[in-house]
């Protein structure tokens, strides 16, 4: 037993500094994102001068550098000698309700409000008074904004606050993987948004290879990974949507495999093998951070994949697909059981398109004869694992399990 533990503390032949290879590590210079950083800073400049700026919404698929860029901008702003603007960065995966977001903002700037116990109205009025004290502008960065459960209420509260503020104002920066998330908002909330939209494009294979090379020089020991392995990892990640997190996970997993073998260099064999595990791990992370109703749609598909549906599942070769209409009905039933108002069939179709774009599901349009023209849908990953993952999250929070 002691020998087994001793093996854990052996010096790695592969890794020099593993944290540099983490998707959460933010380098001093973000490759291929100078333009996006410049656009964010330009959009926020009026607010930093103490003027009421336009809200900014940043969109892009997972792994396109959105969070890294906005965090870098936040740090730059904090280092400026600014007296007329304050900034709050809020991770909505943690602070996922209007109350939690407002409490976090108040706690950032008003120490006495850092502790819980105050109601939403108290916190709101205190923030308004604090802003009006010297006419400051509060910049609120909401990362993964679409995770917030009562998003309509939050957006309406923050944007309408400018009508109550006599001197100063609030600027909202929203960050989301979902380009169409605003379409799910109440019209009242949308009407208060006057924003700049900034879309982050996926990285291509060349860009991913450059990012991996830059990180590898600091994260791996000399000659631990060669150019062929880097290029293969970049190509595999580019094929799956240009996700830099996936590329980093591939080379990290490959390094772990090489370490386990006791070798001093990563080969393309380790890269190929690692890619299978990394892709699945990323997919489960994406599912775990989906907005509530998209997660419920995935849950409905997982349940029907396991237990079957009212109608016999349809097969295309050896793969079984489920009717889109049945999935929608199951989603509505699950949402109602959780006391959440189901979204419209129009938004449901958008959810399906987005889930397919992220590789979580696959679908095809049926021909005539299968209850007319309809979309047939199949999960890309193990339904049992997806069911368990979602039940640990949103359903556990509600104290309910659907069947």
N, C-alpha and C positions, 0 to 999 in steps of 0.2 A: 504493500500500500504506500509506504513512504517513497519507494522508487517511482511509483506512478505520479505522486505529487511533485517529486523532484523533476520529472520530465516537463512539467508545466512551466518551470522556471528556467529551463535551458535557454541560452541565447538563440534567437532566431537566425537562421542562415539567410533568410529572405527579407524580413522587415527591418527597416531602420527607424521609422517613426509612423506607426499605424494611424495616428490621428490625422495626418495629412491626407490619407486615403479615404477618410470618412466623408460622406455626402454633406455632413454638417460643418465641416471645416471651411472657413472662408479665407481664401488667400488674399494677400495684399492687393493683387491685381487679378481681376476676373477676366479671363481671356474671352474675346469675341462679344463682350457686353459693354464696351465703352459707350456705344451709341445709346443703348437703353438707359444706362446710368445718367448720361447727359440729359436725356429727355425727362427723366424723373426729376432731376435737379432743376431743370428749366421750368417744369410744371409747378414745382414747389416754391420757386423764387419769390413770387408775390406774397405768399404766406410768411416766408422768412423775413420779409421787409415789414411785416405787420399789417399787410393788406389782406382782405378776404380773397383767397385764391379759389380756383375751381377745384372740385374734387378730382381725384385721379384713380382710375381703375386699371390694374395690371393683370393681364390674362396670359395664360400659356400652359401647355401640358406639363405634367410632372417632370422634373429634372431639367427644366430649361433655364434655371438660374434666377427665378423671380425672387425667392426669399433671400438668397445671397446678395443680390443687387440692392434690395431695399434695406437690408441690414447694414450694408456698407454705406449707403446714403445716410441712414439714421446716425451712424457713428460719425460721419463727416459733419453732419449738422450739429451734433452735440459738442464738437470741438470748435465750432465757430463762436465768436464773441457776440452772440445774439441776445438781445434783451426783450425783443417784442414777440418772440415765438417760443413755444415749448412743444415737445414732441413726446408721444407715448407709442411704444410698439406693443401690440397685443397679439399673442398667439391664440387664435380663436379655437384651436384644437383643445386648448386648456380652458380658456375663458369663453365658453360656448353659449352664453345667454346674454341678454341685454343687461341684466343686473350684474353679472360677473364682469362684463366689459366695462361698464360705468364704474364699478368698484375698483377695478384695476387702474383705470385712468385717474380717478380721484386719489388712490393710494400713491400713484407715481408723483403727484404734485402737492397734495395736501395731507401731510403726515397723520393728522388726527382722524382722517377718513380711511386710513389703511386697514383699520380693523372693521370687521363686519358688524352688522347690527343696525345700520342706517337703511332706510327705505329708499326706493328709486327716486321719489320726489325730492327727498332731502339731499341725496347725492347730486341730482340734476341741478337743483337750485344753488347748491354750494359751488358747483363747477361754473355756473353762470356768473355768480358773484366774483369768483376768483379770476375769471377771464376779464370782467369789467373793471377790476381794481386798477389795472394800468393799460387796458386796451390791448392785451396780448392776443395772439392767434395761437390756438391749440391745434397741432397737427396730429391726427389720430391714424396710426397705421394698423389696419386690421388684416393680419395675414391669415389666409384660408377663411375669408369672410363668410363663404357660403356654408360653413360648418355651424354657424350660429343658429340655434333652434328657433328663436323668435326674431329672425332677421328683419322682417318688416318693421317691427317695433323699434329695433335698434337703429336702422337706417333713418326712419322717420324722426326719431328723437334727436339724433346727432345733426341731421341736416336742417330740421326745423328750428333747432336751437338758435341759429343765426337770426331768426326773426325776433327772438327774445333778448338777444344780446345787443345792448345799446352801443358798446364800444369794444371792438375786437371781433373775434369770430372763431369758427371751427372749420378745419379742412380735413376731409376724410380721404385716406388712401386705402383702397380695397385691393387685396391680392387674392386671386382665385385661379384654380385649374379649369374652371367652367366658364367658357366665354359667354354662355347664354343665361347665367344665373339670374341676371336682372329681370329676365322675362317671367320669372316666378314670383317677383315682388308685386305687392299691391300697387295699383296705379297711383295712390296717394304718395307712396314712398318714391316711386319712379319720378313723379313730378317735381320732387325736391332735389333731384340729382342734376347738377350742371357739371359735367365731368369731361376730363380728357381720358381717352382709352388708349392703352399701350399694350400691344400684343407681342409676347416673346416667341420668336420662332424656334422650332426644335433645332438642335445641333446636327450638323451633317457629319459624315464619317471622318473627314479631314479635321474638322474642329474637335471632335471627340478624341482623335488620336493626339492632337496637340495638347489637350487638357490632360490626358492620361500621361503623356510624356513629362509634362511639367510636374504633375503630382508624384510620378514614379521616381523622379530624380531626388525628391526629398523623402519619399515614403519607403522606398526599397533600397536595399544595399546595392553597391555597384555591381553591375552585370547580373543582377537577380532577375531582370526581365528584359527581353530583347525587342527589337522593333517589330518583328513579325507577330509576336504575341500581343503587343500593344495595338497594332493595326487590326488584328483579328477581333480583339475585344471591342474596339471602336466600331468595326463593321457590324458586329452582332447587335450592339446597342443602337446603332443608326437604323438598322433594319426594324427594330422594335419601337421606333418613334423618336429617336434622337435624344434619349434620356441619359444625361450625364451621371445620374445616380446609379443607373443600371450598369454603365460602363465601369464605374468605380467599384461596385459590388462584385463584378466579374473578376477584375484583377485581384481584388482583396481575397475572394474565395479561392482563386487559383493559387495565390501565395500561401494560403493556409494548407491547401492540398500538397503543395511542394514541401512545405515545412513538415507535414506529417510523414512524408516519404523520406525526409532527411536529406533532400537534395538542396543544392544552392542556387538553382535557377528555375524559373517558370518556363514551361514549354507550351506549345499550342494545344497539346493534349489536355493539360490542366485548364487552359482557357475554355476549350470546348465543353469540357465536363462541368466546369464552374458556371457556365452561362445558363445551363438548365436550372440550376438551383437559384441563381440570382434572379432570373426572370420571374420565377414563381414567388419568391420572397417580395419583390417589388410589387407584384400584382396584389398580394395580400395586404401590403401596406397601403396601396391605393384604395382598395375596398374599405379598409378600416377608417379612412379619412374622407370617404364620400359624404356629401350632404345627406341629411336624414332620409329624404324620400327616394333618392337614388339608391341608398343602401337598402331600403325596404323593397325596392324593385328587384335588386339582386337577391335578397332573401327569399322573395316569392319564387324566383327562378330556381334557387337552390332547393327549396322545399319540394317543388313540383318535379325536379330532377330526381329527387330521392324517393318520394312517395307516389309519383305518378300524378296524372291529372284526370279531370272528369272524362275527357276523351282520350282515346288511346294515343300514346306518343307516336309521332311520325318518324320514320327512319329514312335516312339518306345514306345508303350503304350500311355501315355498322354504327353510325352515329345517330343518336336520338335527338330530335328537336321538339320544341313545344310551341303551340300556337300563341302568338303575341296577345291575342284577345283574352285568352285564358289567364295569362300572366297578369294582365291589367286587372282582371276581376279579382285575382288572388291578392294582388298588391292593395287594392281598395279595401278588401276584407281585413288585411293585416293592419293597415293604417287606422281603420275605424276601431279595431280592437285595442289600439294603443292611444285612442282618443286624439288622433292627429287627422286633420281634415285632408282627405286624399286630393292630389292634384288632378288637373283635367287630363283627358285622353291626349290632348295636343302636347301638353308638357311631358306626359309619359312617353310619347313617341320621341321627343327630344332626348329624354333620359336614355332611351334605348340606343339612339344614334351615338350619344356620347360614350356610353358603356362599350359599344362596339369599337369606337375610335380608340379607346384605351386598351382594347384587346381583352376585356373581361368576358365578353360574349362574342359569338359569331352568329350570323343570321343569313337567310336567303329568302327571296320572295318565291312563294309557291306558284305552281302553274294552275290552270283551271282544273276543277274537280275536287280540290281540297277545301271545301266550304268557301268556294270563291277564291279570289286572290287574297292571300294573307302572308304575314311575315312569320317565318319559323325561326326559333331562337334556341341556342344551346350555350351553356356555360363553357368557358375555356379551361376551367380549373376544377378541382375536386369539390363537388357540391357539399359533401359532408364537412370538409374543412371550412368552407365559406359559411355554412350554416352556423358552425360552432363559433367562428370568428365574430359574426354579427351578433349572435346571442350574448357574447361576452361584453359587447359594447352597448349599442342603442337599446336592445330589448331588456338587458339587465338593468339599465338606467330607469326603464319604465316599470320594472318589476313584473314583466309579462313575457311569456314565450308563446309564439304562434305555432300552429300545427297544420 
